[in-house]
Amino acid sequence: MFLILDESGKTGTQKYDFSWNFSKQPYFLLCGILIPEKNVEAIENKINELHKRYKIQGEFKSTKETVKKNINELTEEFWNIIYRNECKILIEVVNKKFCIAMQIVNCCIFPYYDFNEEQYYSYDSGVVRRSFANYIYDKISDNLFGDFVEMFDSDKKDLDKLKSLCCRLIDEADNTHIKEYVEETLDSINNYSERGLLLRHLFPLVDYYKSGNSAVAVCPHIDSFNNILSKTESISLSNVIHDKMNELSEALQQAAIQQNREIEFGDSKKNALLQLADFWAGTIREAVEKVLLNGETENKIINDIIQYDLNFVSSFSEQLKLFPNNYEVLNWKEWYEDAFKK
């Protein structure tokens, strides 16, 4: 089985300087396609045929005029490739700002070292962490978000900076639950040696790139990549191919090694399989943003992929826009509103 991956919405590491560098692309999407090895040649032949028929060179990007003009026909053609060749689509979509909120929760509100493993990974604790992240996402300022990201990604492990940000979080959140949890975290931080912790335990793990000269702790791309690899844990993969990356290739290679996989990088302008993933990545990201904006997509194929093949990391409100019939998320949102917004 081949796993082919391409992304859409990449804006590099998150940075805030009076505005977010990802403000025009607030969502990141990673598309993985599982392809039976026996069907690789047939897929390549079909995509080459589509190139000739529609006179498109390179990728079938949704920004190209020919693709825009024929989007419904091409969506059906590309879906037939998936269906007839027994492929499986795996899509991860991440709200970039919400991803930062989750990291703040994991570091300052609900750190793993303050809970036993069974408690930390329980279903209820997961809902609580996501509820805290929802509140932070809605409540705290972009300036504080930006300062957290800067500290996380610096990998300097500045204890005074961490404590200062925790205190600012208490002030801005103005919530009894968050105040209680953060104060417990601060107690652990102030006494970490006595509790058998090392300094590195207090900070997020970072991934390195650019030959180890740059670090990133908040990275939707790596999180999404790990999620897709986890979903293929029981599948024998002969090839994992990702569209070539200028920055994160080393970090993705390390992430693959940690899951006992190997990854190679190809050029989507020349690789038909990557063009298949590229088409779905761009098309689905645009559709997701359209649904979040006005609540609908007219294409049934796209809608079915969103409903059945897509994982969305975001606030409860946005999740319900995308999955209005997901009663589990609805229950989480109602619990969150009762607990945090009284």
Helices and strands as residue ranges (DSSP letters): E 2-8, E 27-35, G 37-39, H 40-54, H 65-69, H 71-84, E 88-95, H 96-104, I 105-109, G 112-114, H 117-120, H 123-139, H 142-154, H 159-173, H 176-190, G 199-202, E 207-209, E 214-216, H 220-231, E 239-243, H 249-258, E 264-266, H 272-294, H 300-309, E 310-313, H 316-322, H 327-340
